[in-house]
Amino acid sequence: MANQGDSPVNEGRRRFLTATTAVVGAVGAGFAAVPFIKSWNPSARAKLAGAPVTADITGLEEGQRLILEWRGQPIWIVKRSKAILTALPTLDDRLRDPKSDNADQQPDYIKKANPELRSLKPEISVLVGLCTHLGCSPELKAEIRPEPFDPEWKGGYFCPCHKSRFDMAGRVFQGVPAPTNLKVPPHYYENDTTIIVGVDPKGAA
């Protein structure tokens, strides 16, 4: 439990800083790690100023999450399984903004690509890993299995601070404190295995 003087935001920030050198796996039998390579990124000062960061997803396996930092925020890059992609459209009636109608939560080209998947490529999700309630960093609960907080859980993110839930596209569930979907940062693919976070694709409106 946080000290009396700590805010939920600081608690979530502290949890993120503790975890930025690790990645967690998800779907299937267990958890797997992908190295967090700092040499891919600009200096800390440049990141805080908004400089783009680069991620090589060559070795990213299904169910794995790569964590980067951009503008002082955690960026989650997750490779989703076919089972997760099949499950996502079945959740619409349980979600607050299933079609990503809130324009503030993702660039327009992300919604145009697929409002339910919220990604440029179906299998790759790129999200800002901060709960839209008070800025805590939710936990990845990506396996499709019953959870104490949801017996019909189809994978996603759970914020233990105030029990907000998001699916594997970062869409917020109804009846939780978080008011909006997790944000999708501007990004594009430099090639099939390289993602540039912080810059829109050429020609994007």
Salt bridges, closest charged atoms under 4 A:
ASP6 OD2 - ARG14 NH2 3.25
GLU11 OE2 - ARG15 NH2 3.53
GLU69 OE2 - ARG13 NH2 3.78
ASP92 OD2 - LYS99 NZ 3.10
ASP92 OD1 - ARG171 NH1 2.94
ASP101 OD1 - LYS111 NZ 3.07
ASP108 OD2 - LYS112 NZ 3.12
GLU116 OE2 - LYS99 NZ 2.90
GLU139 OE1 - LYS141 NZ 3.72
GLU143 OE2 - ARG145 NH1 3.52
GLU147 OE2 - ARG145 NE 3.44
ASP150 OD2 - ARG94 NH2 2.71
ASP150 OD2 - ARG165 NH1 2.97
ASP167 OD2 - ARG171 NE 2.75
ASP192 OD1 - LYS121 NZ 3.91
